């Protein structure tokens, strides 16, 4: 049995934070989304593929800041470019700096749907801009959505709708991933009023396995939107610059009208963008208002250019794909050997171990035990969110992670009668 981690400093900081910040921590980083009492709540530092908490415990970081870290933490080549911009030119000005055009041209050359684009900061910014653009272009207001698309009013489910007037999301209708029949039924009912269908091209629901698109699903969405004069929008915040430099749309060969990108495009610096076909994006010229003091800041744009340069030069995505497939095979074999009722999904890009639901709710106890054992063995993964693999994860790191998964599964076996 592995020893519980020493987390004295993390709990002290948490108690202090509770007096200052609602819930102490924002959203998905709260302790309730991990195993309370077992996981650290505050990190002190990170480098490469590892993180260190405020009590000095070092972990292999397989959550990668929920996706932005594609190369590694504290990449000197990227950080040095940012520091150079700060020292030599500055980054927050009343007018836009030329790096905007350079980054836009690079993105246009990589991403199939990207004829024009606008830069914002977060994934929620990008998806919400897309919804506004789609509504303005089509002169319609209903949206069909599938997946998590951020925290703005239109994107929140009914169960978390505190503070949001019902009228702000009553024109948004959810559908299940890979359920084309459901989409067809919704379009028969609402199609003439649907501005856009938005989906993540890969399904990654919290607490459930990562799901790839069935053959014909994305193609079916493309066909349906064409038939009804609606727009197809991909939320590529997680898949972009990870599945392919051109996004999942390039990998799967289905080109949307609009797409939102973010996370991995700048290796941790805050930037995202909405890209799409020129005639659609041009509603932003006069019809649609979009403005922010910080959207044009150049630091994240500088970081993004350098990140993409490294991704191309070092063939980073090919490296991650190879390591991720090898890791996935090992873990799938370990799960099969263990007999523990759990599933590996998301390989090679988004590794995730979920537990099969049962009437007696044993899966909840198994999940808690597994992730307790895993964090005690210094592997940082999340019970309710898939992980990621970055370039700086070595083969030794991933071999160690697989060994610790094996040990954690063996502890779970003791719970099964």
C-alpha positions in Angstrom: 0.0 0.0 0.0 1.5 3.3 -1.0 2.0 6.1 1.5 -0.3 9.2 1.5 1.4 12.3 0.3 2.5 15.1 2.6 0.3 18.1 1.6 0.5 20.3 4.7 1.3 23.5 2.7 -1.3 22.9 0.0 -4.1 22.5 2.6 -3.0 25.7 4.5 -3.1 27.7 1.2 -6.5 26.2 0.5 -7.9 27.4 3.9 -6.4 30.8 3.2 -8.0 30.9 -0.2 -11.4 30.0 1.1 -11.5 33.3 3.0 -10.6 35.3 -0.2 -12.0 33.6 -3.2 -15.4 31.9 -3.7 -14.7 28.2 -3.5 -11.0 29.0 -3.1 -10.2 27.9 -6.6 -12.1 28.5 -9.9 -14.0 25.7 -11.6 -12.4 22.5 -12.6 -9.3 23.0 -10.5 -11.3 22.7 -7.2 -10.5 19.7 -5.0 -13.9 18.2 -5.6 -12.8 17.4 -9.2 -10.0 15.3 -7.9 -9.8 13.0 -4.8 -10.2 15.3 -1.9 -7.5 15.0 0.7 -5.2 13.1 -1.7 -4.4 15.5 -4.5 -2.4 18.8 -4.2 -4.4 22.0 -4.7 -1.5 24.4 -5.4 1.5 23.9 -7.7 4.8 25.8 -7.1 6.7 25.1 -10.3 6.9 23.1 -13.6 9.5 22.2 -16.1 9.4 20.0 -19.2 6.8 17.2 -18.5 6.8 17.5 -14.7 5.2 19.7 -12.0 6.2 20.3 -8.3 3.5 21.1 -5.7 3.9 23.6 -2.8 5.0 20.7 -0.5 7.9 19.7 -2.8 6.2 16.6 -4.3 7.2 16.1 -8.0 4.8 14.5 -10.5 4.8 13.4 -14.1 2.3 16.0 -15.4 -0.2 14.2 -17.7 -2.9 16.9 -17.4 -0.6 19.5 -19.1 -2.6 22.5 -17.7 -5.8 20.9 -19.2 -4.2 21.0 -22.7 -2.1 24.1 -23.5 1.2 22.5 -22.7 2.0 20.7 -26.0 5.8 20.9 -25.9 6.7 21.3 -22.2 6.6 23.7 -19.3 9.0 26.6 -19.4 10.3 26.2 -22.9 13.3 28.5 -23.1 13.1 29.1 -26.8 9.5 30.3 -26.6 9.9 32.2 -23.4 13.0 34.0 -24.7 11.1 35.2 -27.7 8.4 36.6 -25.4 11.0 38.2 -23.1 12.7 39.8 -26.2 9.4 41.3 -27.3 8.9 42.8 -23.8 12.3 44.2 -23.6 12.7 45.4 -27.2 9.3 46.5 -28.3 6.5 46.1 -25.7 3.2 44.4 -26.1 0.2 46.4 -25.0 -0.4 49.4 -27.3 -3.3 51.5 -28.6 -2.7 50.0 -32.1 -2.0 46.5 -33.3 1.6 45.2 -33.8 2.7 43.6 -37.1 3.1 40.1 -35.6 -0.7 39.8 -36.0 -0.4 39.5 -39.7 2.5 37.1 -39.6 0.6 34.7 -37.3 -2.6 35.0 -39.3 -0.8 34.1 -42.5 0.8 31.1 -40.9 -2.5 29.8 -39.6 -4.2 30.4 -42.9 -1.5 28.2 -44.6 -2.1 25.3 -42.1 -5.8 25.1 -41.4 -8.2 24.2 -44.2 -11.2 26.4 -43.2 -9.1 29.4 -42.2 -9.5 32.0 -44.9 -9.8 34.8 -42.3 -9.5 34.9 -38.5 -9.8 37.0 -35.4 -7.6 36.6 -32.3 -9.1 36.5 -28.8 -7.9 35.0 -25.5 -9.8 32.0 -24.3 -11.7 29.0 -25.8 -15.0 30.6 -24.5 -14.1 33.8 -26.4 -13.5 31.9 -29.6 -16.6 29.7 -29.5 -18.9 32.6 -28.5 -17.5 34.8 -31.3 -18.3 32.0 -33.6 -21.9 31.8 -32.5 -22.4 35.5 -32.9 -20.8 35.4 -36.3 -23.0 32.5 -37.4 -26.2 34.2 -36.2 -25.3 37.4 -38.0 -24.3 35.7 -41.2 -27.4 33.5 -41.5 -29.9 35.9 -39.8 -31.0 33.0 -37.7 -30.7 32.4 -34.0 -31.1 28.7 -33.1 -28.0 26.6 -32.4 -27.5 22.9 -32.2 -24.6 22.0 -29.9 -22.6 19.0 -28.8 -19.8 19.1 -26.2 -18.3 21.5 -23.8 -17.9 24.9 -25.4 -17.1 27.2 -22.5 -18.7 29.3 -19.8 -20.7 31.9 -21.7 -24.5 32.1 -21.4 -25.4 30.3 -24.6 -23.0 27.3 -23.8 -24.2 26.5 -20.3 -26.4 23.5 -19.6 -29.7 23.9 -17.7 -28.3 22.3 -14.5 -25.7 25.1 -14.2 -27.8 28.1 -15.3 -27.6 30.2 -12.2 -27.5 33.9 -13.1 -28.5 33.3 -16.7 -32.0 34.4 -18.0 -33.7 31.4 -19.7 -34.2 33.4 -22.9 -30.4 33.5 -23.4 -30.1 29.8 -24.0 -33.6 28.7 -25.0 -32.6 28.8 -28.7 -29.7 26.3 -28.0 -30.5 22.6 -28.4 -28.2 19.8 -27.4 -27.5 16.6 -29.3 -25.5 13.4 -28.6 -22.2 12.9 -30.3 -22.3 10.3 -33.2 -26.1 10.4 -33.1 -26.9 11.7 -36.6 -30.5 10.6 -36.5 -31.1 12.9 -33.5 -29.5 15.8 -35.5 -31.8 15.0 -38.4 -34.8 15.1 -36.2 -33.8 18.4 -34.6 -33.2 19.9 -38.0 -36.6 18.7 -39.3 -38.1 20.6 -36.4 -35.9 23.7 -36.3 -33.8 23.6 -39.4 -35.0 26.7 -41.1 -34.1 28.7 -37.9 -30.8 27.0 -37.2 -27.8 29.3 -37.6 -25.2 26.7 -36.9 -24.4 23.2 -35.7 -21.3 23.3 -33.3 -19.5 20.2 -32.1 -16.2 19.1 -30.9 -14.9 16.8 -33.7 -13.8 14.4 -31.0 -16.1 13.9 -28.0 -14.5 14.4 -24.6 -17.3 14.6 -22.0 -16.3 14.9 -18.3 -16.2 11.6 -16.5 -16.8 9.5 -19.6 -14.5 8.0 -22.2 -13.1 10.0 -25.1 -15.1 9.1 -28.3 -13.8 9.4 -31.8 -16.3 10.2 -34.6 -18.0 7.3 -36.2 -17.5 6.9 -40.0 -19.9 9.3 -41.7 -20.8 11.3 -38.6 -18.9 14.5 -39.3 -19.6 14.1 -43.0 -23.3 13.8 -42.2 -23.2 17.1 -40.2 -21.6 18.7 -43.2 -24.3 17.5 -45.5 -27.1 18.5 -43.2 -25.9 22.0 -42.7 -25.4 22.4 -46.5 -29.0 21.2 -47.1 -30.5 23.6 -44.6 -28.3 26.7 -45.3 -26.9 26.5 -41.8 -23.2 26.7 -40.8 -21.0 23.9 -39.5 -18.6 24.9 -36.7 -16.0 22.8 -35.1 -14.8 23.5 -31.6 -11.1 22.6 -32.0 -9.9 24.1 -28.8 -8.5 20.8 -27.6 -7.9 19.0 -30.9 -6.2 21.9 -32.7 -2.4 21.7 -32.8 -2.5 18.3 -31.2 -4.3 15.9 -33.6 -2.8 17.7 -36.6 -1.3 21.1 -37.3 -4.4 21.6 -39.5 -6.7 20.4 -36.7 -9.0 17.5 -36.6 -10.7 18.9 -39.7 -7.6 18.1 -41.7 -7.1 14.7 -40.0 -10.7 13.6 -40.7 -11.1 15.4 -44.0 -14.3 17.3 -43.1 -14.0 21.1 -43.5 -16.3 23.3 -41.4 -17.4 26.8 -42.1 -16.0 28.1 -38.8 -13.6 26.7 -36.3 -12.4 27.7 -32.8 -8.8 27.0 -31.8 -6.8 27.7 -28.7 -5.0 25.8 -25.9 -1.9 24.1 -27.5 -1.4 26.8 -30.1 0.9 28.9 -27.8 2.2 26.3 -25.3 0.5 27.9 -22.4 0.3 31.6 -23.4 -3.3 32.9 -23.5 -4.5 33.1 -27.0 -7.3 31.6 -29.1 -8.9 32.4 -32.5 -12.0 32.0 -34.6 -11.2 31.1 -38.2 -13.5 30.5 -41.1 -14.5 31.3 -44.7 -14.0 34.8 -45.8 -17.6 35.7 -46.6 -18.7 34.5 -43.2 -15.9 36.1 -41.2 -16.4 39.4 -42.9 -19.6 40.1 -40.9 -17.1 41.2 -38.3 -16.2 44.2 -40.5 -19.4 46.1 -39.8 -22.3 43.9 -38.6 -20.8 42.2 -35.5 -19.1 43.9 -32.6 -15.9 42.4 -31.2 -13.4 44.4 -29.2 -11.2 44.0 -26.2 -8.3 45.9 -24.6 -6.2 42.7 -24.5 -7.1 40.7 -27.6 -4.4 42.4 -29.7 -1.6 42.0 -27.2 1.4 40.6 -29.0 3.1 38.3 -26.4 0.9 35.3 -26.9 1.0 35.9 -30.7 4.8 35.8 -30.5 4.6 32.6 -28.4 2.2 31.0 -30.8 4.5 31.7 -33.8 7.5 30.2 -32.0 5.4 27.2 -30.8 4.2 26.4 -34.3 7.8 26.7 -35.6 9.0 24.2 -33.0 6.0 21.9 -33.7 7.0 21.8 -37.4 10.8 21.7 -37.0 10.9 19.0 -34.4 8.0 17.0 -35.8 6.4 17.2 -32.4 3.0 15.8 -33.3 4.5 12.8 -34.9 6.6 12.2 -31.8 3.5 12.5 -29.5 1.5 10.3 -31.7 4.2 7.5 -31.6 4.7 7.7 -27.9 1.0 8.0 -27.3 0.2 4.9 -29.3 2.8 2.9 -27.5 1.5 4.1 -24.1 -2.1 3.3 -25.1 -1.2 -0.2 -26.1 0.6 -0.8 -22.8 -2.3 0.5 -20.7 -5.0 -1.4 -22.6 -3.0 -4.6 -22.1 -2.6 -3.8 -18.4 -6.3 -3.2 -18.0 -7.2 -6.5 -19.8 -4.7 -8.4 -17.6 -6.0 -6.9 -14.4 -9.7 -7.7 -14.9 -10.7 -4.4 -13.4 -13.9 -3.1 -15.1 -12.4 0.1 -16.6 -11.7 1.4 -20.1 -8.8 3.2 -21.7 -9.8 5.8 -24.4 -8.4 8.9 -26.1 -5.1 7.4 -27.3 -2.7 8.6 -28.5 -3.6 12.2 -27.8 -6.0 12.3 -24.8 -5.3 9.3 -22.5 -8.1 8.6 -20.1 -9.1 5.7 -17.8 -12.8 5.6 -16.9 -14.7 3.0 -14.9 -17.7 1.1 -16.1 -20.9 2.0 -14.4 -22.6 -0.8 -12.4 -25.9 -0.9 -10.4 -24.1 -1.2 -7.1 -22.0 1.9 -7.8 -18.7 -0.1 -7.3 -17.3 2.0 -10.1 -17.2 5.1 -7.9 -15.2 3.3 -5.2 -12.8 1.8 -7.8 -12.3 5.2 -9.5 -11.5 6.8 -6.2 -9.1 4.0 -5.2 -7.4 4.0 -8.6 -6.8 7.8 -8.7 -5.8 7.8 -5.1 -3.1 5.2 -5.7 -2.0 6.9 -8.9 -1.4 10.3 -7.3 0.4 8.7 -4.4 2.7 7.2 -7.0 3.4 10.7 -8.4 1.3 10.5 -11.7 -0.8 13.6 -12.1 -4.0 12.6 -13.9 -7.6 13.6 -13.3 -10.5 11.3 -12.4 -13.1 13.4 -14.3 -11.1 14.7 -17.3 -8.9 13.1 -19.9 -5.1 13.7 -19.8 -2.6 14.7 -22.5 0.9 13.8 -23.6 3.5 16.4 -24.3 6.7 16.5 -26.3 8.9 16.5 -23.1 7.4 13.4 -21.7 10.2 10.9 -22.2 9.7 7.2 -23.0 11.0 6.6 -19.4 8.3 8.9 -18.0 5.6 7.1 -19.9 7.0 3.7 -19.0 7.0 4.7 -15.3 3.4 6.0 -15.7 2.3 2.7 -17.1 4.0 0.8 -14.3 2.2 3.0 -11.7 -1.1 2.4 -13.5 -0.4 -1.4 -13.2 0.2 -1.0 -9.5 -2.9 1.1 -9.0 -5.0 -1.4 -10.9 -3.6 -4.2 -8.7 -4.8 -2.2 -5.6 -8.3 -2.0 -7.2 -8.4 -5.7 -7.8 -8.4 -6.2 -4.0 -11.8 -4.4 -3.9 -13.5 -6.8 -6.4 -15.1 -9.9 -4.9 
